[in-house]
Every structure is written in structure tokens, then in C-alpha cells.
Amino acid sequence: MINVLTAVLIVAGILVLACGVIGILRLPDFYTRMHAAGKTDSLGAVLVLMGFALYSGQSLAFADLLVSLKILFIAVFIFIASPTATHAIMQTAIALGVKPWSKKEEKP
């Protein structure tokens, strides 16, 4: 049962990351691309790392549980640091004068 849950978490994380890649390729400007990258990067990485932590800790040996705990700490760090970094990059783009996309700029 743990292997199935591990596989579901890892596959779900990979699918979320793939959606982020599609968003980066399809969206029109810097801000919308950063939104897609920031949201999906956080969730996808945390899901994959939770799957790894669950897989690593299934034997219940002390060393394996310690590895799982370290992986969970990395997931928490990514969950906090990724949105903070995305926000800082967005604020820098605003300060540098990067204009958001508008439909009026599109040429027929």
C-alpha cells in the first residue's frame, strides 16, 4: 500500500511540474510565466519529495527514518523559499519597468 501511495505522490508531482512547463511555454508574458512556474514548482517539488520521503521511511529503520526527516525538511524549505523567491523576482521586474502583457498590444 505504501508503494502505491508513493507512486501516486511522485506521479502527481511530475504531472504538476509538467503543467508548469506547459504554462511557461504557452503563457504570453513574464508575469504570467512566473506565476505558472512559481505555483507549480512549489507544489510539484513538495509532492515528489513527500513521495521520496515515504518510500525511504517504509522500512522503519532509524537511518531510513532520518533520511525521510531530512527529505521532509527540504520539502518545507522549498515550500517556503520558492514563493518568496518568485515574489522577489516579480518585485525586481516591476522595479525595472517590465510591462505586463495586454491584449491591445497584439497585432492581427
Backbone bond lengths (Angstrom), bond angles and torsions (degrees), N, CA, C in turn:
res aa  C-N    CA-C-N  psi(-1)  N-CA   C-N-CA  omega(-1)  CA-C   N-CA-C  phi
1 M - - - 1.446 - - 1.533 111.68 -
2 I 1.340 116.02 -38.34 1.462 119.51 179.46 1.525 110.69 -65.60
3 N 1.334 117.29 -37.08 1.466 119.90 178.57 1.521 111.25 -63.71
4 V 1.321 117.11 -37.57 1.467 120.48 178.78 1.529 110.04 -66.34
5 L 1.339 117.00 -45.96 1.460 120.25 178.84 1.528 111.14 -63.24
6 T 1.325 116.71 -39.07 1.465 121.19 176.48 1.524 110.70 -60.82
7 A 1.321 116.38 -46.41 1.465 120.43 179.68 1.519 111.17 -63.62
8 V 1.327 117.03 -40.24 1.470 120.27 179.26 1.524 110.40 -63.65
9 L 1.323 117.78 -44.00 1.465 120.65 179.14 1.528 112.01 -62.98
10 I 1.321 116.47 -44.87 1.466 119.84 -178.22 1.525 110.82 -67.75
11 V 1.322 117.79 -44.12 1.467 120.41 179.43 1.522 110.67 -65.61
12 A 1.329 117.85 -40.64 1.465 120.61 177.43 1.521 110.73 -62.02
13 G 1.330 117.22 -41.41 1.464 120.50 177.37 1.509 112.73 -63.64
14 I 1.328 116.25 -40.87 1.468 119.79 178.48 1.526 110.85 -66.13
15 L 1.332 116.94 -38.92 1.476 119.98 177.57 1.518 111.68 -65.17
16 V 1.321 117.28 -40.09 1.469 120.41 177.51 1.524 109.96 -64.43
17 L 1.329 117.08 -42.44 1.470 120.02 177.69 1.526 111.41 -64.43
18 A 1.338 117.25 -36.92 1.461 120.32 177.12 1.524 111.15 -65.28
19 C 1.324 116.92 -37.89 1.473 120.00 176.11 1.528 110.28 -63.06
20 G 1.320 116.79 -36.11 1.462 120.36 176.65 1.512 112.07 -64.53
21 V 1.318 116.89 -39.19 1.463 120.76 177.30 1.529 110.10 -64.14
22 I 1.317 116.64 -43.31 1.464 120.26 177.64 1.522 110.16 -61.84
23 G 1.337 116.76 -41.25 1.460 120.11 177.85 1.517 112.46 -62.45
24 I 1.313 117.01 -40.49 1.469 120.45 178.93 1.525 110.38 -64.43
25 L 1.314 117.24 -39.09 1.464 120.60 -178.06 1.530 112.75 -75.93
26 R 1.334 117.85 -32.10 1.457 120.91 -171.62 1.525 114.90 -96.07
27 L 1.300 118.93 -27.64 1.460 120.69 -173.16 1.524 111.17 -76.86
28 P 1.339 117.33 152.48 1.462 120.20 -165.67 1.527 117.51 -81.88
29 D 1.326 119.76 -28.98 1.462 117.84 -173.97 1.528 111.41 -136.87
30 F 1.309 113.71 178.54 1.455 121.49 -175.64 1.530 112.45 -59.27
31 Y 1.319 116.84 -45.03 1.466 120.33 -174.20 1.527 112.36 -67.37
32 T 1.310 117.05 -43.05 1.466 118.91 179.40 1.529 110.81 -70.28
33 R 1.305 117.09 -34.10 1.466 119.84 176.43 1.524 111.46 -66.92
34 M 1.323 116.24 -40.39 1.464 119.71 177.32 1.530 111.08 -65.14
35 H 1.323 116.73 -35.47 1.457 120.36 177.94 1.530 109.96 -63.73
36 A 1.327 116.17 -47.21 1.463 120.19 179.11 1.526 111.27 -62.94
37 A 1.310 116.30 -42.89 1.467 119.85 -178.84 1.522 111.61 -68.30
38 G 1.306 117.44 -43.01 1.460 120.71 -176.85 1.516 112.94 -66.26
39 K 1.321 116.57 -45.94 1.469 119.81 -177.50 1.526 111.53 -68.58
40 T 1.316 116.59 -48.10 1.457 119.07 -175.34 1.523 111.88 -74.00
41 D 1.315 117.53 -31.30 1.461 121.03 178.65 1.524 110.22 -63.36
42 S 1.316 116.46 -45.02 1.469 119.99 -179.63 1.520 111.54 -63.24
43 L 1.321 116.61 -53.57 1.459 120.17 -175.64 1.525 111.54 -67.40
44 G 1.333 117.32 -44.13 1.461 120.61 -178.24 1.519 112.45 -63.15
45 A 1.309 116.89 -45.00 1.462 120.06 -179.69 1.524 111.13 -65.47
46 V 1.324 117.09 -40.48 1.467 119.88 179.94 1.531 110.64 -65.95
47 L 1.328 117.72 -41.05 1.467 119.81 178.18 1.527 111.52 -63.07
48 V 1.315 116.99 -45.03 1.469 120.31 179.53 1.527 110.47 -63.50
49 L 1.310 117.49 -44.00 1.462 120.23 -179.96 1.521 112.12 -66.98
50 M 1.333 117.76 -35.26 1.458 119.59 175.45 1.526 110.87 -64.52
51 G 1.325 116.79 -38.21 1.454 120.36 175.36 1.514 112.01 -63.35
52 F 1.328 116.70 -42.46 1.469 120.43 177.50 1.528 110.96 -63.80
53 A 1.322 116.66 -42.48 1.466 120.42 -179.35 1.527 110.70 -64.31
54 L 1.314 116.59 -41.13 1.460 120.15 178.65 1.525 111.03 -65.23
55 Y 1.316 116.31 -41.67 1.469 120.37 178.77 1.527 111.17 -64.97
56 S 1.321 115.77 -41.29 1.461 119.87 -177.95 1.523 112.01 -68.90
57 G 1.322 117.95 -33.99 1.451 120.75 -175.28 1.504 115.90 -91.86
58 Q 1.320 118.08 6.58 1.465 119.28 -174.71 1.533 113.72 -71.38
59 S 1.323 118.96 -19.54 1.465 119.84 -179.58 1.530 112.37 -81.91
60 L 1.334 117.43 -14.36 1.463 124.65 179.82 1.526 114.26 62.80
61 A 1.331 117.15 16.94 1.467 120.48 171.27 1.528 108.07 -75.79
62 F 1.326 116.12 150.79 1.464 119.86 -176.25 1.523 112.07 -59.45
63 A 1.326 117.15 -43.57 1.470 120.65 -179.06 1.526 110.71 -63.46
64 D 1.323 117.60 -40.44 1.458 120.76 179.53 1.528 111.65 -68.92
65 L 1.316 117.10 -37.88 1.464 120.29 177.02 1.521 111.18 -66.67
66 L 1.334 116.19 -34.14 1.458 120.23 176.67 1.527 110.85 -66.70
67 V 1.323 116.76 -40.56 1.464 120.74 176.25 1.525 110.09 -63.14
68 S 1.326 117.15 -42.38 1.462 120.79 178.21 1.522 111.56 -61.98
69 L 1.320 116.37 -40.67 1.464 120.31 178.53 1.519 111.00 -63.84
70 K 1.327 117.01 -40.71 1.469 120.76 177.58 1.523 110.99 -63.72
71 I 1.329 116.95 -41.21 1.458 120.62 178.37 1.530 110.20 -64.06
72 L 1.321 117.42 -39.80 1.461 120.67 177.83 1.526 111.55 -65.53
73 F 1.332 117.53 -36.77 1.466 120.13 174.96 1.524 110.98 -63.74
74 I 1.314 117.65 -39.11 1.468 121.04 176.18 1.519 110.03 -63.16
75 A 1.331 117.56 -40.95 1.465 121.66 178.96 1.530 110.63 -62.87
76 V 1.318 117.14 -42.67 1.469 120.49 178.24 1.529 110.04 -64.08
77 F 1.328 117.24 -41.67 1.459 120.37 178.10 1.527 111.02 -61.08
78 I 1.328 117.69 -44.76 1.465 121.03 178.69 1.519 110.16 -63.91
79 F 1.342 117.14 -40.85 1.452 121.71 -179.33 1.530 111.60 -61.87
80 I 1.333 116.87 -31.13 1.473 120.84 178.85 1.526 111.33 -89.58
81 A 1.317 117.77 -43.01 1.464 121.56 -171.82 1.524 113.70 -77.05
82 S 1.306 118.65 -34.88 1.463 120.58 -175.74 1.528 112.78 -64.96
83 P 1.323 120.15 -48.88 1.471 118.34 176.68 1.536 112.45 -64.63
84 T 1.328 116.84 -33.01 1.461 120.01 178.13 1.527 110.44 -65.84
85 A 1.314 117.27 -42.77 1.464 120.79 178.40 1.525 111.12 -66.50
86 T 1.328 117.21 -40.60 1.469 120.32 177.42 1.519 110.61 -61.12
87 H 1.316 117.03 -42.76 1.464 121.36 178.75 1.529 110.77 -62.81
88 A 1.326 117.18 -43.16 1.466 120.61 179.86 1.527 111.14 -64.15
89 I 1.327 117.20 -39.97 1.467 120.41 178.33 1.525 110.45 -65.86
90 M 1.333 116.85 -41.02 1.474 120.66 178.15 1.530 110.93 -62.91
91 Q 1.319 117.30 -44.06 1.464 120.43 179.43 1.526 111.54 -63.27
92 T 1.323 116.72 -36.78 1.460 120.13 176.54 1.522 111.15 -65.65
93 A 1.339 116.81 -40.55 1.462 120.36 177.79 1.521 111.07 -63.49
94 I 1.317 117.03 -39.71 1.467 120.52 177.60 1.524 109.90 -64.50
95 A 1.323 117.21 -43.69 1.463 121.12 -179.75 1.530 111.76 -65.02
96 L 1.335 117.04 -31.37 1.466 120.17 178.96 1.523 112.73 -83.66
97 G 1.323 117.22 -6.40 1.456 120.72 175.48 1.518 115.41 88.18
98 V 1.311 118.54 23.93 1.459 121.03 177.01 1.525 108.05 -69.20
99 K 1.312 116.07 123.29 1.460 121.37 -176.21 1.527 110.96 -84.80
100 P 1.328 116.58 138.37 1.470 119.52 174.15 1.525 110.78 -69.99
101 W 1.313 116.00 154.95 1.449 122.61 178.01 1.514 109.86 -70.70
102 S 1.334 116.22 142.90 1.466 119.95 172.27 1.518 107.51 -137.99
103 K 1.296 115.38 153.42 1.452 120.80 -177.17 1.528 111.76 -65.65
104 K 1.322 116.95 -25.04 1.468 121.94 -179.14 1.527 112.40 -65.92
105 E 1.317 117.45 -25.86 1.457 121.85 -178.70 1.514 113.19 -77.25
106 E 1.324 117.26 -14.73 1.447 121.54 -175.96 1.533 110.62 -71.24
107 K 1.309 117.50 135.91 1.467 122.87 177.58 1.534 108.75 -96.64
108 P 1.333 117.78 140.54 1.470 119.75 178.85 1.497 113.75 -70.17
